[in-house]
């Protein structure tokens, strides 16, 4: 998996972190897919922006927002979907 950070703002996040997630959030966007990839993110994030996560195997791309706070995502579980044949 290829992880890229995209800045949205160089200013610190204005809102306080969600107190329900003092140690970050483990996201799961796989929706129960048979094959998944787990990606560990830098935690906390560098600041306010978006993690762009791309699977080199199937090309699946996910965007995960972060704010450089305690409630940032720590890892993400993504579906891995090998491409179907074009005539399928
Ligand atoms: Zn994949």
PDB file of the backbone (N, CA, C, O) and the ligand in Angstrom, with CONECT records:
HET     ZN  A 101       1
ATOM      1  N   UNK A   1       0.850  -1.185   0.000  1.00  0.00           N
ATOM      2  CA  UNK A   1       0.000   0.000   0.000  1.00  0.00           C
ATOM      3  C   UNK A   1       0.887   1.237   0.000  1.00  0.00           C
ATOM      4  O   UNK A   1       1.956   1.260   0.612  1.00  0.00           O
ATOM      5  N   UNK A   2       0.425   2.251  -0.692  1.00  0.00           N
ATOM      6  CA  UNK A   2       1.157   3.495  -0.838  1.00  0.00           C
ATOM      7  C   UNK A   2       0.375   4.591  -0.114  1.00  0.00           C
ATOM      8  O   UNK A   2      -0.792   4.825  -0.428  1.00  0.00           O
ATOM      9  N   UNK A   3       1.002   5.259   0.845  1.00  0.00           N
ATOM     10  CA  UNK A   3       0.318   6.269   1.642  1.00  0.00           C
ATOM     11  C   UNK A   3       0.960   7.632   1.411  1.00  0.00           C
ATOM     12  O   UNK A   3       2.173   7.794   1.545  1.00  0.00           O
ATOM     13  N   UNK A   4       0.130   8.599   1.065  1.00  0.00           N
ATOM     14  CA  UNK A   4       0.613   9.952   0.793  1.00  0.00           C
ATOM     15  C   UNK A   4      -0.170  10.935   1.652  1.00  0.00           C
ATOM     16  O   UNK A   4      -1.384  10.804   1.810  1.00  0.00           O
ATOM     17  N   UNK A   5       0.520  11.906   2.197  1.00  0.00           N
ATOM     18  CA  UNK A   5      -0.132  12.928   3.005  1.00  0.00           C
ATOM     19  C   UNK A   5      -0.355  14.180   2.159  1.00  0.00           C
ATOM     20  O   UNK A   5       0.560  14.647   1.481  1.00  0.00           O
ATOM     21  N   UNK A   6      -1.589  14.727   2.200  1.00  0.00           N
ATOM     22  CA  UNK A   6      -1.914  15.965   1.488  1.00  0.00           C
ATOM     23  C   UNK A   6      -2.365  17.007   2.495  1.00  0.00           C
ATOM     24  O   UNK A   6      -3.372  16.819   3.179  1.00  0.00           O
ATOM     25  N   UNK A   7      -1.624  18.107   2.589  1.00  0.00           N
ATOM     26  CA  UNK A   7      -1.996  19.176   3.515  1.00  0.00           C
ATOM     27  C   UNK A   7      -3.280  19.846   3.057  1.00  0.00           C
ATOM     28  O   UNK A   7      -3.473  20.062   1.861  1.00  0.00           O
ATOM     29  N   UNK A   8      -4.157  20.177   3.993  1.00  0.00           N
ATOM     30  CA  UNK A   8      -5.311  21.021   3.699  1.00  0.00           C
ATOM     31  C   UNK A   8      -5.136  22.396   4.303  1.00  0.00           C
ATOM     32  O   UNK A   8      -5.568  23.399   3.733  1.00  0.00           O
ATOM     33  N   UNK A   9      -4.500  22.438   5.460  1.00  0.00           N
ATOM     34  CA  UNK A   9      -4.243  23.720   6.113  1.00  0.00           C
ATOM     35  C   UNK A   9      -2.997  23.574   6.953  1.00  0.00           C
ATOM     36  O   UNK A   9      -2.788  22.545   7.596  1.00  0.00           O
ATOM     37  N   UNK A  10      -2.164  24.611   6.948  1.00  0.00           N
ATOM     38  CA  UNK A  10      -0.977  24.599   7.804  1.00  0.00           C
ATOM     39  C   UNK A  10      -1.290  25.131   9.196  1.00  0.00           C
ATOM     40  O   UNK A  10      -0.439  25.103  10.084  1.00  0.00           O
ATOM     41  N   UNK A  11      -2.511  25.616   9.381  1.00  0.00           N
ATOM     42  CA  UNK A  11      -2.930  26.073  10.707  1.00  0.00           C
ATOM     43  C   UNK A  11      -3.289  24.860  11.560  1.00  0.00           C
ATOM     44  O   UNK A  11      -3.762  23.854  11.030  1.00  0.00           O
ATOM     45  N   UNK A  12      -3.070  24.939  12.879  1.00  0.00           N
ATOM     46  CA  UNK A  12      -3.523  23.840  13.744  1.00  0.00           C
ATOM     47  C   UNK A  12      -5.035  23.700  13.687  1.00  0.00           C
ATOM     48  O   UNK A  12      -5.752  24.660  13.404  1.00  0.00           O
ATOM     49  N   UNK A  13      -5.512  22.484  13.960  1.00  0.00           N
ATOM     50  CA  UNK A  13      -6.952  22.251  13.982  1.00  0.00           C
ATOM     51  C   UNK A  13      -7.615  23.171  15.005  1.00  0.00           C
ATOM     52  O   UNK A  13      -7.111  23.355  16.113  1.00  0.00           O
ATOM     53  N   UNK A  14      -8.755  23.744  14.612  1.00  0.00           N
ATOM     54  CA  UNK A  14      -9.434  24.689  15.495  1.00  0.00           C
ATOM     55  C   UNK A  14     -10.253  23.994  16.566  1.00  0.00           C
ATOM     56  O   UNK A  14     -10.364  24.489  17.688  1.00  0.00           O
ATOM     57  N   UNK A  15     -10.829  22.848  16.224  1.00  0.00           N
ATOM     58  CA  UNK A  15     -11.710  22.164  17.169  1.00  0.00           C
ATOM     59  C   UNK A  15     -10.922  21.189  18.037  1.00  0.00           C
ATOM     60  O   UNK A  15      -9.932  20.621  17.576  1.00  0.00           O
ATOM     61  N   UNK A  16     -11.334  20.989  19.263  1.00  0.00           N
ATOM     62  CA  UNK A  16     -10.648  20.019  20.123  1.00  0.00           C
ATOM     63  C   UNK A  16     -10.909  18.597  19.638  1.00  0.00           C
ATOM     64  O   UNK A  16     -11.894  18.352  18.941  1.00  0.00           O
ATOM     65  N   UNK A  17     -10.035  17.660  20.003  1.00  0.00           N
ATOM     66  CA  UNK A  17     -10.248  16.272  19.578  1.00  0.00           C
ATOM     67  C   UNK A  17     -11.481  15.674  20.246  1.00  0.00           C
ATOM     68  O   UNK A  17     -11.915  16.117  21.309  1.00  0.00           O
ATOM     69  N   UNK A  18     -12.033  14.649  19.588  1.00  0.00           N
ATOM     70  CA  UNK A  18     -13.174  13.930  20.148  1.00  0.00           C
ATOM     71  C   UNK A  18     -12.714  13.166  21.390  1.00  0.00           C
ATOM     72  O   UNK A  18     -11.836  12.309  21.290  1.00  0.00           O
ATOM     73  N   UNK A  19     -13.287  13.460  22.554  1.00  0.00           N
ATOM     74  CA  UNK A  19     -12.821  12.796  23.785  1.00  0.00           C
ATOM     75  C   UNK A  19     -13.117  11.296  23.805  1.00  0.00           C
ATOM     76  O   UNK A  19     -12.591  10.571  24.649  1.00  0.00           O
ATOM     77  N   UNK A  20     -13.954  10.833  22.880  1.00  0.00           N
ATOM     78  CA  UNK A  20     -14.234   9.391  22.820  1.00  0.00           C
ATOM     79  C   UNK A  20     -13.070   8.598  22.232  1.00  0.00           C
ATOM     80  O   UNK A  20     -13.015   7.376  22.372  1.00  0.00           O
ATOM     81  N   UNK A  21     -12.126   9.300  21.565  1.00  0.00           N
ATOM     82  CA  UNK A  21     -11.030   8.595  20.895  1.00  0.00           C
ATOM     83  C   UNK A  21      -9.681   9.192  21.316  1.00  0.00           C
ATOM     84  O   UNK A  21      -8.973   9.767  20.489  1.00  0.00           O
ATOM     85  N   UNK A  22      -9.326   9.056  22.597  1.00  0.00           N
ATOM     86  CA  UNK A  22      -8.072   9.678  23.074  1.00  0.00           C
ATOM     87  C   UNK A  22      -6.828   9.022  22.504  1.00  0.00           C
ATOM     88  O   UNK A  22      -5.752   9.620  22.531  1.00  0.00           O
ATOM     89  N   UNK A  23      -6.950   7.806  21.990  1.00  0.00           N
ATOM     90  CA  UNK A  23      -5.783   7.092  21.450  1.00  0.00           C
ATOM     91  C   UNK A  23      -5.930   6.837  19.952  1.00  0.00           C
ATOM     92  O   UNK A  23      -5.300   5.925  19.416  1.00  0.00           O
ATOM     93  N   UNK A  24      -6.751   7.629  19.275  1.00  0.00           N
ATOM     94  CA  UNK A  24      -6.910   7.482  17.848  1.00  0.00           C
ATOM     95  C   UNK A  24      -8.030   6.524  17.486  1.00  0.00           C
ATOM     96  O   UNK A  24      -8.631   5.877  18.344  1.00  0.00           O
ATOM     97  N   UNK A  25      -8.291   6.454  16.194  1.00  0.00           N
ATOM     98  CA  UNK A  25      -9.396   5.652  15.679  1.00  0.00           C
ATOM     99  C   UNK A  25      -8.851   4.646  14.676  1.00  0.00           C
ATOM    100  O   UNK A  25      -8.083   5.004  13.784  1.00  0.00           O
ATOM    101  N   UNK A  26      -9.251   3.386  14.824  1.00  0.00           N
ATOM    102  CA  UNK A  26      -8.942   2.373  13.819  1.00  0.00           C
ATOM    103  C   UNK A  26     -10.139   2.299  12.875  1.00  0.00           C
ATOM    104  O   UNK A  26     -11.214   1.833  13.253  1.00  0.00           O
ATOM    105  N   UNK A  27      -9.942   2.759  11.654  1.00  0.00           N
ATOM    106  CA  UNK A  27     -11.029   2.791  10.679  1.00  0.00           C
ATOM    107  C   UNK A  27     -11.119   1.465   9.935  1.00  0.00           C
ATOM    108  O   UNK A  27     -10.117   0.785   9.717  1.00  0.00           O
ATOM    109  N   UNK A  28     -12.337   1.117   9.553  1.00  0.00           N
ATOM    110  CA  UNK A  28     -12.565  -0.080   8.739  1.00  0.00           C
ATOM    111  C   UNK A  28     -13.561   0.290   7.661  1.00  0.00           C
ATOM    112  O   UNK A  28     -14.752   0.448   7.931  1.00  0.00           O
ATOM    113  N   UNK A  29     -13.069   0.428   6.432  1.00  0.00           N
ATOM    114  CA  UNK A  29     -13.945   0.761   5.314  1.00  0.00           C
ATOM    115  C   UNK A  29     -14.051  -0.427   4.357  1.00  0.00           C
ATOM    116  O   UNK A  29     -14.452  -0.270   3.204  1.00  0.00           O
ATOM    117  N   UNK A  30     -13.689  -1.619   4.847  1.00  0.00           N
ATOM    118  CA  UNK A  30     -13.674  -2.787   3.969  1.00  0.00           C
ATOM    119  C   UNK A  30     -15.067  -3.335   3.719  1.00  0.00           C
ATOM    120  O   UNK A  30     -15.269  -4.078   2.758  1.00  0.00           O
ATOM    121  N   UNK A  31     -16.042  -2.983   4.568  1.00  0.00           N
ATOM    122  CA  UNK A  31     -17.422  -3.450   4.395  1.00  0.00           C
ATOM    123  C   UNK A  31     -17.474  -4.970   4.285  1.00  0.00           C
ATOM    124  O   UNK A  31     -18.254  -5.512   3.502  1.00  0.00           O
ATOM    125  N   UNK A  32     -16.659  -5.647   5.055  1.00  0.00           N
ATOM    126  CA  UNK A  32     -16.702  -7.098   5.082  1.00  0.00           C
ATOM    127  C   UNK A  32     -16.140  -7.772   3.850  1.00  0.00           C
ATOM    128  O   UNK A  32     -16.479  -8.922   3.567  1.00  0.00           O
ATOM    129  N   UNK A  33     -15.278  -7.074   3.105  1.00  0.00           N
ATOM    130  CA  UNK A  33     -14.696  -7.655   1.895  1.00  0.00           C
ATOM    131  C   UNK A  33     -13.904  -8.920   2.239  1.00  0.00           C
ATOM    132  O   UNK A  33     -13.347  -9.030   3.332  1.00  0.00           O
ATOM    133  N   UNK A  34     -13.857  -9.879   1.295  1.00  0.00           N
ATOM    134  CA  UNK A  34     -13.162 -11.139   1.536  1.00  0.00           C
ATOM    135  C   UNK A  34     -11.661 -10.919   1.688  1.00  0.00           C
ATOM    136  O   UNK A  34     -11.007 -11.577   2.497  1.00  0.00           O
ATOM    137  N   UNK A  35     -11.128  -9.998   0.911  1.00  0.00           N
ATOM    138  CA  UNK A  35      -9.695  -9.693   0.993  1.00  0.00           C
ATOM    139  C   UNK A  35      -9.543  -8.261   1.464  1.00  0.00           C
ATOM    140  O   UNK A  35     -10.185  -7.355   0.934  1.00  0.00           O
ATOM    141  N   UNK A  36      -8.697  -8.058   2.455  1.00  0.00           N
ATOM    142  CA  UNK A  36      -8.514  -6.714   2.989  1.00  0.00           C
ATOM    143  C   UNK A  36      -7.026  -6.405   3.119  1.00  0.00           C
ATOM    144  O   UNK A  36      -6.185  -7.304   3.137  1.00  0.00           O
ATOM    145  N   UNK A  37      -6.728  -5.117   3.208  1.00  0.00           N
ATOM    146  CA  UNK A  37      -5.373  -4.661   3.491  1.00  0.00           C
ATOM    147  C   UNK A  37      -5.444  -3.749   4.712  1.00  0.00           C
ATOM    148  O   UNK A  37      -6.299  -2.865   4.775  1.00  0.00           O
ATOM    149  N   UNK A  38      -4.569  -3.952   5.665  1.00  0.00           N
ATOM    150  CA  UNK A  38      -4.469  -3.069   6.821  1.00  0.00           C
ATOM    151  C   UNK A  38      -3.298  -2.118   6.610  1.00  0.00           C
ATOM    152  O   UNK A  38      -2.189  -2.538   6.278  1.00  0.00           O
ATOM    153  N   UNK A  39      -3.561  -0.838   6.807  1.00  0.00           N
ATOM    154  CA  UNK A  39      -2.537   0.183   6.632  1.00  0.00           C
ATOM    155  C   UNK A  39      -2.378   0.923   7.947  1.00  0.00           C
ATOM    156  O   UNK A  39      -3.354   1.411   8.516  1.00  0.00           O
ATOM    157  N   UNK A  40      -1.145   1.005   8.426  1.00  0.00           N
ATOM    158  CA  UNK A  40      -0.862   1.771   9.645  1.00  0.00           C
ATOM    159  C   UNK A  40      -0.433   3.170   9.222  1.00  0.00           C
ATOM    160  O   UNK A  40       0.447   3.334   8.377  1.00  0.00           O
ATOM    161  N   UNK A  41      -1.064   4.173   9.821  1.00  0.00           N
ATOM    162  CA  UNK A  41      -0.773   5.563   9.482  1.00  0.00           C
ATOM    163  C   UNK A  41       0.129   6.180  10.541  1.00  0.00           C
ATOM    164  O   UNK A  41       0.148   5.735  11.688  1.00  0.00           O
ATOM    165  N   UNK A  42       0.879   7.208  10.149  1.00  0.00           N
ATOM    166  CA  UNK A  42       1.615   7.991  11.138  1.00  0.00           C
ATOM    167  C   UNK A  42       0.595   8.635  12.074  1.00  0.00           C
ATOM    168  O   UNK A  42      -0.375   9.240  11.619  1.00  0.00           O
ATOM    169  N   UNK A  43       0.815   8.503  13.378  1.00  0.00           N
ATOM    170  CA  UNK A  43      -0.144   9.019  14.345  1.00  0.00           C
ATOM    171  C   UNK A  43       0.579   9.796  15.427  1.00  0.00           C
ATOM    172  O   UNK A  43       1.582   9.308  15.948  1.00  0.00           O
ATOM    173  N   UNK A  44       0.114  10.986  15.789  1.00  0.00           N
ATOM    174  CA  UNK A  44      -0.933  11.700  15.047  1.00  0.00           C
ATOM    175  C   UNK A  44      -0.430  12.198  13.702  1.00  0.00           C
ATOM    176  O   UNK A  44       0.772  12.207  13.433  1.00  0.00           O
ATOM    177  N   UNK A  45      -1.368  12.609  12.868  1.00  0.00           N
ATOM    178  CA  UNK A  45      -1.022  13.110  11.536  1.00  0.00           C
ATOM    179  C   UNK A  45      -0.207  14.399  11.661  1.00  0.00           C
ATOM    180  O   UNK A  45      -0.222  15.045  12.709  1.00  0.00           O
ATOM    181  N   UNK A  46       0.517  14.780  10.571  1.00  0.00           N
ATOM    182  CA  UNK A  46       1.325  16.009  10.627  1.00  0.00           C
ATOM    183  C   UNK A  46       0.502  17.265  10.902  1.00  0.00           C
ATOM    184  O   UNK A  46       1.038  18.256  11.399  1.00  0.00           O
ATOM    185  N   UNK A  47      -0.793  17.237  10.585  1.00  0.00           N
ATOM    186  CA  UNK A  47      -1.626  18.412  10.779  1.00  0.00           C
ATOM    187  C   UNK A  47      -2.986  18.178  10.157  1.00  0.00           C
ATOM    188  O   UNK A  47      -3.491  17.056  10.138  1.00  0.00           O
ATOM    189  N   UNK A  48      -3.579  19.260   9.643  1.00  0.00           N
ATOM    190  CA  UNK A  48      -4.903  19.168   9.045  1.00  0.00           C
ATOM    191  C   UNK A  48      -4.754  18.800   7.574  1.00  0.00           C
ATOM    192  O   UNK A  48      -4.166  19.551   6.795  1.00  0.00           O
ATOM    193  N   UNK A  49      -5.282  17.658   7.204  1.00  0.00           N
ATOM    194  CA  UNK A  49      -5.156  17.242   5.821  1.00  0.00           C
ATOM    195  C   UNK A  49      -5.777  15.886   5.593  1.00  0.00           C
ATOM    196  O   UNK A  49      -6.681  15.469   6.317  1.00  0.00           O
ATOM    197  N   UNK A  50      -5.277  15.192   4.562  1.00  0.00           N
ATOM    198  CA  UNK A  50      -5.884  13.946   4.123  1.00  0.00           C
ATOM    199  C   UNK A  50      -4.801  12.927   3.818  1.00  0.00           C
ATOM    200  O   UNK A  50      -3.813  13.239   3.152  1.00  0.00           O
ATOM    201  N   UNK A  51      -4.989  11.709   4.307  1.00  0.00           N
ATOM    202  CA  UNK A  51      -4.162  10.593   3.887  1.00  0.00           C
ATOM    203  C   UNK A  51      -4.764  10.001   2.614  1.00  0.00           C
ATOM    204  O   UNK A  51      -5.943   9.650   2.585  1.00  0.00           O
ATOM    205  N   UNK A  52      -3.945   9.890   1.556  1.00  0.00           N
ATOM    206  CA  UNK A  52      -4.374   9.237   0.322  1.00  0.00           C
ATOM    207  C   UNK A  52      -3.699   7.864   0.312  1.00  0.00           C
ATOM    208  O   UNK A  52      -2.473   7.767   0.245  1.00  0.00           O
ATOM    209  N   UNK A  53      -4.500   6.817   0.379  1.00  0.00           N
ATOM    210  CA  UNK A  53      -3.975   5.461   0.477  1.00  0.00           C
ATOM    211  C   UNK A  53      -4.337   4.713  -0.799  1.00  0.00           C
ATOM    212  O   UNK A  53      -5.509   4.616  -1.162  1.00  0.00           O
ATOM    213  N   UNK A  54      -3.318   4.185  -1.477  1.00  0.00           N
ATOM    214  CA  UNK A  54      -3.526   3.507  -2.745  1.00  0.00           C
ATOM    215  C   UNK A  54      -2.960   2.100  -2.676  1.00  0.00           C
ATOM    216  O   UNK A  54      -1.827   1.899  -2.238  1.00  0.00           O
ATOM    217  N   UNK A  55      -3.750   1.128  -3.108  1.00  0.00           N
ATOM    218  CA  UNK A  55      -3.294  -0.253  -3.184  1.00  0.00           C
ATOM    219  C   UNK A  55      -2.631  -0.485  -4.531  1.00  0.00           C
ATOM    220  O   UNK A  55      -3.247  -0.284  -5.578  1.00  0.00           O
ATOM    221  N   UNK A  56      -1.341  -0.919  -4.502  1.00  0.00           N
ATOM    222  CA  UNK A  56      -0.641  -1.173  -5.758  1.00  0.00           C
ATOM    223  C   UNK A  56      -1.182  -2.408  -6.464  1.00  0.00           C
ATOM    224  O   UNK A  56      -0.994  -2.569  -7.670  1.00  0.00           O
ATOM    225  N   UNK A  57      -1.855  -3.284  -5.716  1.00  0.00           N
ATOM    226  CA  UNK A  57      -2.339  -4.530  -6.304  1.00  0.00           C
ATOM    227  C   UNK A  57      -3.578  -4.282  -7.157  1.00  0.00           C
ATOM    228  O   UNK A  57      -3.644  -4.722  -8.305  1.00  0.00           O
ATOM    229  N   UNK A  58      -4.559  -3.580  -6.598  1.00  0.00           N
ATOM    230  CA  UNK A  58      -5.832  -3.444  -7.299  1.00  0.00           C
ATOM    231  C   UNK A  58      -6.169  -2.008  -7.675  1.00  0.00           C
ATOM    232  O   UNK A  58      -7.150  -1.777  -8.381  1.00  0.00           O
ATOM    233  N   UNK A  59      -5.386  -1.043  -7.224  1.00  0.00           N
ATOM    234  CA  UNK A  59      -5.643   0.334  -7.581  1.00  0.00           C
ATOM    235  C   UNK A  59      -6.674   1.015  -6.701  1.00  0.00           C
ATOM    236  O   UNK A  59      -6.996   2.182  -6.924  1.00  0.00           O
ATOM    237  N   UNK A  60      -7.202   0.307  -5.701  1.00  0.00           N
ATOM    238  CA  UNK A  60      -8.191   0.911  -4.809  1.00  0.00           C
ATOM    239  C   UNK A  60      -7.555   2.092  -4.081  1.00  0.00           C
ATOM    240  O   UNK A  60      -6.442   1.993  -3.564  1.00  0.00           O
ATOM    241  N   UNK A  61      -8.284   3.216  -4.050  1.00  0.00           N
ATOM    242  CA  UNK A  61      -7.787   4.415  -3.385  1.00  0.00           C
ATOM    243  C   UNK A  61      -8.792   4.877  -2.351  1.00  0.00           C
ATOM    244  O   UNK A  61      -9.994   4.908  -2.614  1.00  0.00           O
ATOM    245  N   UNK A  62      -8.302   5.238  -1.175  1.00  0.00           N
ATOM    246  CA  UNK A  62      -9.153   5.770  -0.125  1.00  0.00           C
ATOM    247  C   UNK A  62      -8.552   7.070   0.371  1.00  0.00           C
ATOM    248  O   UNK A  62      -7.333   7.233   0.392  1.00  0.00           O
ATOM    249  N   UNK A  63      -9.414   7.992   0.769  1.00  0.00           N
ATOM    250  CA  UNK A  63      -8.984   9.256   1.352  1.00  0.00           C
ATOM    251  C   UNK A  63      -9.491   9.309   2.788  1.00  0.00           C
ATOM    252  O   UNK A  63     -10.682   9.133   3.043  1.00  0.00           O
ATOM    253  N   UNK A  64      -8.579   9.552   3.717  1.00  0.00           N
ATOM    254  CA  UNK A  64      -8.922   9.579   5.134  1.00  0.00           C
ATOM    255  C   UNK A  64      -8.464  10.921   5.703  1.00  0.00           C
ATOM    256  O   UNK A  64      -7.282  11.258   5.632  1.00  0.00           O
ATOM    257  N   UNK A  65      -9.390  11.677   6.261  1.00  0.00           N
ATOM    258  CA  UNK A  65      -9.028  12.981   6.793  1.00  0.00           C
ATOM    259  C   UNK A  65      -8.438  12.840   8.197  1.00  0.00           C
ATOM    260  O   UNK A  65      -8.777  11.919   8.940  1.00  0.00           O
ATOM    261  N   UNK A  66      -7.557  13.765   8.539  1.00  0.00           N
ATOM    262  CA  UNK A  66      -6.940  13.798   9.862  1.00  0.00           C
ATOM    263  C   UNK A  66      -6.697  15.250  10.227  1.00  0.00           C
ATOM    264  O   UNK A  66      -6.756  16.138   9.377  1.00  0.00           O
ATOM    265  N   UNK A  67      -6.422  15.481  11.504  1.00  0.00           N
ATOM    266  CA  UNK A  67      -6.316  16.866  11.961  1.00  0.00           C
ATOM    267  C   UNK A  67      -5.113  17.108  12.874  1.00  0.00           C
ATOM    268  O   UNK A  67      -5.003  18.172  13.482  1.00  0.00           O
ATOM    269  N   UNK A  68      -4.207  16.121  12.973  1.00  0.00           N
ATOM    270  CA  UNK A  68      -3.075  16.307  13.868  1.00  0.00           C
ATOM    271  C   UNK A  68      -3.485  16.315  15.330  1.00  0.00           C
ATOM    272  O   UNK A  68      -2.876  17.003  16.149  1.00  0.00           O
ATOM    273  N   UNK A  69      -4.517  15.548  15.656  1.00  0.00           N
ATOM    274  CA  UNK A  69      -5.062  15.539  17.017  1.00  0.00           C
ATOM    275  C   UNK A  69      -5.077  14.109  17.563  1.00  0.00           C
ATOM    276  O   UNK A  69      -4.746  13.146  16.872  1.00  0.00           O
ATOM    277  N   UNK A  70      -5.475  14.016  18.835  1.00  0.00           N
ATOM    278  CA  UNK A  70      -5.525  12.711  19.490  1.00  0.00           C
ATOM    279  C   UNK A  70      -6.514  11.761  18.826  1.00  0.00           C
ATOM    280  O   UNK A  70      -6.335  10.544  18.884  1.00  0.00           O
ATOM    281  N   UNK A  71      -7.560  12.303  18.193  1.00  0.00           N
ATOM    282  CA  UNK A  71      -8.575  11.422  17.597  1.00  0.00           C
ATOM    283  C   UNK A  71      -8.302  11.145  16.123  1.00  0.00           C
ATOM    284  O   UNK A  71      -9.215  10.775  15.386  1.00  0.00           O
ATOM    285  N   UNK A  72      -7.065  11.317  15.687  1.00  0.00           N
ATOM    286  CA  UNK A  72      -6.723  10.980  14.305  1.00  0.00           C
ATOM    287  C   UNK A  72      -6.813   9.477  14.078  1.00  0.00           C
ATOM    288  O   UNK A  72      -6.753   8.696  15.027  1.00  0.00           O
ATOM    289  N   UNK A  73      -6.957   9.071  12.814  1.00  0.00           N
ATOM    290  CA  UNK A  73      -6.923   7.640  12.520  1.00  0.00           C
ATOM    291  C   UNK A  73      -5.526   7.068  12.742  1.00  0.00           C
ATOM    292  O   UNK A  73      -4.527   7.695  12.391  1.00  0.00           O
ATOM    293  N   UNK A  74      -5.466   5.878  13.326  1.00  0.00           N
ATOM    294  CA  UNK A  74      -4.181   5.209  13.532  1.00  0.00           C
ATOM    295  C   UNK A  74      -3.921   4.166  12.455  1.00  0.00           C
ATOM    296  O   UNK A  74      -2.778   3.931  12.064  1.00  0.00           O
ATOM    297  N   UNK A  75      -4.995   3.544  11.980  1.00  0.00           N
ATOM    298  CA  UNK A  75      -4.853   2.559  10.904  1.00  0.00           C
ATOM    299  C   UNK A  75      -6.178   2.433  10.175  1.00  0.00           C
ATOM    300  O   UNK A  75      -7.230   2.813  10.689  1.00  0.00           O
ATOM    301  N   UNK A  76      -6.105   1.897   8.979  1.00  0.00           N
ATOM    302  CA  UNK A  76      -7.281   1.768   8.124  1.00  0.00           C
ATOM    303  C   UNK A  76      -7.297   0.372   7.515  1.00  0.00           C
ATOM    304  O   UNK A  76      -6.272  -0.129   7.053  1.00  0.00           O
ATOM    305  N   UNK A  77      -8.465  -0.244   7.519  1.00  0.00           N
ATOM    306  CA  UNK A  77      -8.644  -1.526   6.830  1.00  0.00           C
ATOM    307  C   UNK A  77      -9.425  -1.271   5.557  1.00  0.00           C
ATOM    308  O   UNK A  77     -10.544  -0.760   5.589  1.00  0.00           O
ATOM    309  N   UNK A  78      -8.818  -1.638   4.426  1.00  0.00           N
ATOM    310  CA  UNK A  78      -9.408  -1.380   3.113  1.00  0.00           C
ATOM    311  C   UNK A  78      -9.750  -2.682   2.427  1.00  0.00           C
ATOM    312  O   UNK A  78      -9.101  -3.700   2.668  1.00  0.00           O
ATOM    313  N   UNK A  79     -10.773  -2.667   1.567  1.00  0.00           N
ATOM    314  CA  UNK A  79     -11.022  -3.844   0.738  1.00  0.00           C
ATOM    315  C   UNK A  79      -9.954  -3.950  -0.334  1.00  0.00           C
ATOM    316  O   UNK A  79      -9.477  -2.932  -0.834  1.00  0.00           O
ATOM    317  N   UNK A  80      -9.570  -5.169  -0.694  1.00  0.00           N
ATOM    318  CA  UNK A  80      -8.665  -5.375  -1.829  1.00  0.00           C
ATOM    319  C   UNK A  80      -9.454  -6.093  -2.902  1.00  0.00           C
ATOM    320  O   UNK A  80      -9.931  -7.212  -2.712  1.00  0.00           O
ATOM    321  N   UNK A  81      -9.580  -5.422  -4.031  1.00  0.00           N
ATOM    322  CA  UNK A  81     -10.459  -5.921  -5.097  1.00  0.00           C
ATOM    323  C   UNK A  81      -9.667  -6.106  -6.370  1.00  0.00           C
ATOM    324  O   UNK A  81      -9.579  -5.178  -7.173  1.00  0.00           O
ATOM    325  N   UNK A  82      -9.083  -7.284  -6.583  1.00  0.00           N
ATOM    326  CA  UNK A  82      -8.415  -7.508  -7.874  1.00  0.00           C
ATOM    327  C   UNK A  82      -9.362  -7.240  -9.024  1.00  0.00           C
ATOM    328  O   UNK A  82     -10.545  -7.576  -8.970  1.00  0.00           O
ATOM    329  N   UNK A  83      -8.824  -6.633 -10.058  1.00  0.00           N
ATOM    330  CA  UNK A  83      -9.668  -6.241 -11.204  1.00  0.00           C
ATOM    331  C   UNK A  83     -10.290  -7.458 -11.866  1.00  0.00           C
ATOM    332  O   UNK A  83      -9.654  -8.499 -12.038  1.00  0.00           O
ATOM    333  N   UNK A  84     -11.572  -7.289 -12.236  1.00  0.00           N
ATOM    334  CA  UNK A  84     -12.265  -8.327 -12.998  1.00  0.00           C
ATOM    335  C   UNK A  84     -11.809  -8.223 -14.461  1.00  0.00           C
ATOM    336  O   UNK A  84     -11.442  -7.143 -14.924  1.00  0.00           O
ATOM    337  N   UNK A  85     -11.834  -9.347 -15.182  1.00  0.00           N
ATOM    338  CA  UNK A  85     -11.573  -9.244 -16.633  1.00  0.00           C
ATOM    339  C   UNK A  85     -12.565  -8.288 -17.287  1.00  0.00           C
ATOM    340  O   UNK A  85     -13.724  -8.215 -16.878  1.00  0.00           O
ATOM    341  N   UNK A  86     -12.110  -7.557 -18.302  1.00  0.00           N
ATOM    342  CA  UNK A  86     -12.936  -6.529 -18.902  1.00  0.00           C
ATOM    343  C   UNK A  86     -14.228  -7.097 -19.492  1.00  0.00           C
ATOM    344  O   UNK A  86     -15.253  -6.416 -19.544  1.00  0.00           O
ATOM    345  N   UNK A  87     -14.162  -8.363 -19.936  1.00  0.00           N
ATOM    346  CA  UNK A  87     -15.365  -8.925 -20.560  1.00  0.00           C
ATOM    347  C   UNK A  87     -16.242  -9.642 -19.538  1.00  0.00           C
ATOM    348  O   UNK A  87     -17.229 -10.280 -19.906  1.00  0.00           O
ATOM    349  N   UNK A  88     -15.889  -9.541 -18.254  1.00  0.00           N
ATOM    350  CA  UNK A  88     -16.686 -10.187 -17.241  1.00  0.00           C
ATOM    351  C   UNK A  88     -17.950  -9.417 -17.042  1.00  0.00           C
ATOM    352  O   UNK A  88     -18.781  -9.796 -16.218  1.00  0.00           O
TER     353      UNK A  88
HETATM  354 ZN    ZN A 101      -5.909  -4.045  -3.320  1.00  0.00          ZN
END
